Amino acid sequence: MSDAWDFETRLREALAPVDPPADLEPRLELALGSLVELAADELEAWELRSIKDPRNWWRPAAAVVIGTGAAAGLVVLRTRGRRHRRRALARNPLDLAERTLRDAGREALRVFRDAAR
C-alpha cells in the first residue's frame, strides 16, 4: 500500500500524545485564582436591598457559579500537583484515598480563606 492510503500510520501519527506547555499549570492556577477573587468581590459588593428585584439576581448567581467552578478547579489542580508524594507515602489504596481527601480538604479551606481576604 502507498503512504497515502496507510490509514493506521496516519491515525497513529494523529493520535500521538502531545505534552502540554511547561508553564500551563501556573498560568491555569493564576487564572482560576483570579476568577475566584473576582467572584468573591462581586458577591461582596452586592447590595442586599436589591434582592427584592429578581432582575438583579443574575450577577450574584453568575458569581456563585463561576466562583464555585473556579474554586473547585483550583482545588483539583493543587491536589493533583502533589499526587506523586501522596502515592509514595501511602501504604495501601485506602490510605491513598484518605490522604487525597485530606489534601483536597486542606486545599479547599486554603482557597476559601484566600478568597475571603
Buried (B, 14 or more C-beta within 10 A) or exposed (E): EEEEEEEEEEEEEEEEEEEEEEEEBEEBBEEBBEBBBBBBEBBEEBEEEEEEEEEBEEEBEEBEEBBEBBBBBBBEBBBBEEEEEBEEEBEEEEEBEEBBEEBBEEBBEEBEEBBEE
